[in-house]
Structures are given as structure tokens and as C-alpha cells.
Amino acid sequence: MFALQVIDLIGRANFAAVVCDSTGNTKRFRKLLTECIPTMLNLADVVHHLSLFLKDVAQMTYFKEVQFCFVVRSMHMLNK
């Protein structure tokens, strides 16, 4: 595994965790890597999940007016 070779080159002690999104292949990669290095934490990409959550929340009808104001304000800033 190329990533393991790079980690070994730098030193396993210099890595605390592996973080990436949760697609099937990246999830498997994190699992394999943390099995090879038991001291490394296997973490999902929290920022990516938060971004997806906020995108869903922004689609709620309650926030439609807020989105519109943001778009108008952004367009106004672009025209300066």
C-alpha cells in the first residue's frame, strides 16, 4: 500500500489519524490502514458531513427567504 510506504518514510509516530469521506473505497482504505497501524484513529470527514447537513437544512422552506436575501446580497457585492 503506497500510503503505508509514505507513512513509514515519514514515521508512524508522526500520524495520529486518517480522515476522509465515507465512500465505500475510502472507508475500506481507512479500515485497512488502521488495521496496519493500530495506534492510528479511523475518522470520518466531519466537515464533509456537516456541509451535507447544512445543505439539506438550507433547502427547507423556512430558509427560502434567507437564501434569497443572501443571493441578492452576493449579487450586489459582485456588481461593485
FISE-131376 format. One record per residue (C-alpha): x, y, z; residue number from 1. Coordinates in nm, 3 decimals. Example, Ala and Ser with C-alpha at 12.3 -4.5 7.8 and 13.67 -1.06 7.14 Angstrom:
FISE-131376
<kedren><xx>1.230</xx><yy>-0.450</yy><zz>0.780</zz><i>1</i></kedren>
<kedren><xx>1.367</xx><yy>-0.106</yy><zz>0.714</zz><i>2</i></kedren>
//
This chain:
FISE-131376
<kedren><xx>0.000</xx><yy>0.000</yy><zz>0.000</zz><i>1</i></kedren>
<kedren><xx>0.157</xx><yy>0.326</yy><zz>-0.118</zz><i>2</i></kedren>
<kedren><xx>0.011</xx><yy>0.534</yy><zz>0.166</zz><i>3</i></kedren>
<kedren><xx>0.169</xx><yy>0.299</yy><zz>0.419</zz><i>4</i></kedren>
<kedren><xx>0.507</xx><yy>0.335</yy><zz>0.248</zz><i>5</i></kedren>
<kedren><xx>0.482</xx><yy>0.714</yy><zz>0.270</zz><i>6</i></kedren>
<kedren><xx>0.374</xx><yy>0.697</yy><zz>0.635</zz><i>7</i></kedren>
<kedren><xx>0.667</xx><yy>0.469</yy><zz>0.715</zz><i>8</i></kedren>
<kedren><xx>0.903</xx><yy>0.706</yy><zz>0.534</zz><i>9</i></kedren>
<kedren><xx>0.783</xx><yy>0.997</yy><zz>0.749</zz><i>10</i></kedren>
<kedren><xx>0.742</xx><yy>0.784</yy><zz>1.063</zz><i>11</i></kedren>
<kedren><xx>0.431</xx><yy>0.619</yy><zz>1.204</zz><i>12</i></kedren>
<kedren><xx>0.471</xx><yy>0.810</yy><zz>1.529</zz><i>13</i></kedren>
<kedren><xx>0.401</xx><yy>1.133</yy><zz>1.339</zz><i>14</i></kedren>
<kedren><xx>0.047</xx><yy>1.028</yy><zz>1.243</zz><i>15</i></kedren>
<kedren><xx>-0.249</xx><yy>1.020</yy><zz>1.480</zz><i>16</i></kedren>
<kedren><xx>-0.544</xx><yy>0.962</yy><zz>1.248</zz><i>17</i></kedren>
<kedren><xx>-0.662</xx><yy>0.905</yy><zz>0.894</zz><i>18</i></kedren>
<kedren><xx>-0.955</xx><yy>1.120</yy><zz>0.776</zz><i>19</i></kedren>
<kedren><xx>-1.151</xx><yy>1.102</yy><zz>0.451</zz><i>20</i></kedren>
<kedren><xx>-1.509</xx><yy>1.085</yy><zz>0.329</zz><i>21</i></kedren>
<kedren><xx>-1.721</xx><yy>0.774</yy><zz>0.373</zz><i>22</i></kedren>
<kedren><xx>-1.749</xx><yy>0.629</yy><zz>0.024</zz><i>23</i></kedren>
<kedren><xx>-1.702</xx><yy>0.255</yy><zz>0.008</zz><i>24</i></kedren>
<kedren><xx>-1.345</xx><yy>0.258</yy><zz>-0.116</zz><i>25</i></kedren>
<kedren><xx>-1.219</xx><yy>0.531</yy><zz>0.119</zz><i>26</i></kedren>
<kedren><xx>-1.394</xx><yy>0.372</yy><zz>0.416</zz><i>27</i></kedren>
<kedren><xx>-1.221</xx><yy>0.042</yy><zz>0.334</zz><i>28</i></kedren>
<kedren><xx>-0.887</xx><yy>0.220</yy><zz>0.294</zz><i>29</i></kedren>
<kedren><xx>-0.920</xx><yy>0.379</yy><zz>0.640</zz><i>30</i></kedren>
<kedren><xx>-1.005</xx><yy>0.039</yy><zz>0.788</zz><i>31</i></kedren>
<kedren><xx>-0.709</xx><yy>-0.134</yy><zz>0.622</zz><i>32</i></kedren>
<kedren><xx>-0.469</xx><yy>0.141</yy><zz>0.721</zz><i>33</i></kedren>
<kedren><xx>-0.579</xx><yy>0.144</yy><zz>1.084</zz><i>34</i></kedren>
<kedren><xx>-0.550</xx><yy>-0.235</yy><zz>1.096</zz><i>35</i></kedren>
<kedren><xx>-0.186</xx><yy>-0.198</yy><zz>0.986</zz><i>36</i></kedren>
<kedren><xx>-0.126</xx><yy>0.084</yy><zz>1.235</zz><i>37</i></kedren>
<kedren><xx>-0.335</xx><yy>0.014</yy><zz>1.547</zz><i>38</i></kedren>
<kedren><xx>-0.235</xx><yy>0.345</yy><zz>1.710</zz><i>39</i></kedren>
<kedren><xx>-0.394</xx><yy>0.544</yy><zz>1.425</zz><i>40</i></kedren>
<kedren><xx>-0.755</xx><yy>0.661</yy><zz>1.463</zz><i>41</i></kedren>
<kedren><xx>-1.007</xx><yy>0.593</yy><zz>1.185</zz><i>42</i></kedren>
<kedren><xx>-1.214</xx><yy>0.913</yy><zz>1.147</zz><i>43</i></kedren>
<kedren><xx>-1.485</xx><yy>1.010</yy><zz>0.902</zz><i>44</i></kedren>
<kedren><xx>-1.469</xx><yy>1.356</yy><zz>0.746</zz><i>45</i></kedren>
<kedren><xx>-1.685</xx><yy>1.550</yy><zz>0.993</zz><i>46</i></kedren>
<kedren><xx>-1.663</xx><yy>1.874</yy><zz>0.794</zz><i>47</i></kedren>
<kedren><xx>-1.796</xx><yy>1.698</yy><zz>0.484</zz><i>48</i></kedren>
<kedren><xx>-2.089</xx><yy>1.553</yy><zz>0.682</zz><i>49</i></kedren>
<kedren><xx>-2.161</xx><yy>1.894</yy><zz>0.836</zz><i>50</i></kedren>
<kedren><xx>-2.156</xx><yy>2.055</yy><zz>0.491</zz><i>51</i></kedren>
<kedren><xx>-2.406</xx><yy>1.800</yy><zz>0.360</zz><i>52</i></kedren>
<kedren><xx>-2.627</xx><yy>1.854</yy><zz>0.664</zz><i>53</i></kedren>
<kedren><xx>-2.626</xx><yy>2.232</yy><zz>0.624</zz><i>54</i></kedren>
<kedren><xx>-2.702</xx><yy>2.197</yy><zz>0.254</zz><i>55</i></kedren>
<kedren><xx>-3.009</xx><yy>1.990</yy><zz>0.344</zz><i>56</i></kedren>
<kedren><xx>-3.118</xx><yy>2.238</yy><zz>0.611</zz><i>57</i></kedren>
<kedren><xx>-3.082</xx><yy>2.527</yy><zz>0.367</zz><i>58</i></kedren>
<kedren><xx>-3.326</xx><yy>2.354</yy><zz>0.131</zz><i>59</i></kedren>
<kedren><xx>-3.605</xx><yy>2.373</yy><zz>0.391</zz><i>60</i></kedren>
<kedren><xx>-3.887</xx><yy>2.611</yy><zz>0.303</zz><i>61</i></kedren>
<kedren><xx>-3.831</xx><yy>2.803</yy><zz>0.628</zz><i>62</i></kedren>
<kedren><xx>-3.497</xx><yy>2.928</yy><zz>0.490</zz><i>63</i></kedren>
<kedren><xx>-3.603</xx><yy>3.012</yy><zz>0.133</zz><i>64</i></kedren>
<kedren><xx>-3.633</xx><yy>3.384</yy><zz>0.207</zz><i>65</i></kedren>
<kedren><xx>-3.295</xx><yy>3.386</yy><zz>0.382</zz><i>66</i></kedren>
<kedren><xx>-3.134</xx><yy>3.218</yy><zz>0.082</zz><i>67</i></kedren>
<kedren><xx>-3.289</xx><yy>3.473</yy><zz>-0.149</zz><i>68</i></kedren>
<kedren><xx>-3.155</xx><yy>3.761</yy><zz>0.061</zz><i>69</i></kedren>
<kedren><xx>-2.811</xx><yy>3.603</yy><zz>0.062</zz><i>70</i></kedren>
<kedren><xx>-2.815</xx><yy>3.560</yy><zz>-0.315</zz><i>71</i></kedren>
<kedren><xx>-2.930</xx><yy>3.920</yy><zz>-0.368</zz><i>72</i></kedren>
<kedren><xx>-2.663</xx><yy>4.046</yy><zz>-0.130</zz><i>73</i></kedren>
<kedren><xx>-2.397</xx><yy>3.835</yy><zz>-0.303</zz><i>74</i></kedren>
<kedren><xx>-2.505</xx><yy>3.960</yy><zz>-0.644</zz><i>75</i></kedren>
<kedren><xx>-2.495</xx><yy>4.316</yy><zz>-0.513</zz><i>76</i></kedren>
<kedren><xx>-2.138</xx><yy>4.261</yy><zz>-0.390</zz><i>77</i></kedren>
<kedren><xx>-2.036</xx><yy>4.122</yy><zz>-0.731</zz><i>78</i></kedren>
<kedren><xx>-2.165</xx><yy>4.434</yy><zz>-0.907</zz><i>79</i></kedren>
<kedren><xx>-1.940</xx><yy>4.668</yy><zz>-0.706</zz><i>80</i></kedren>
//
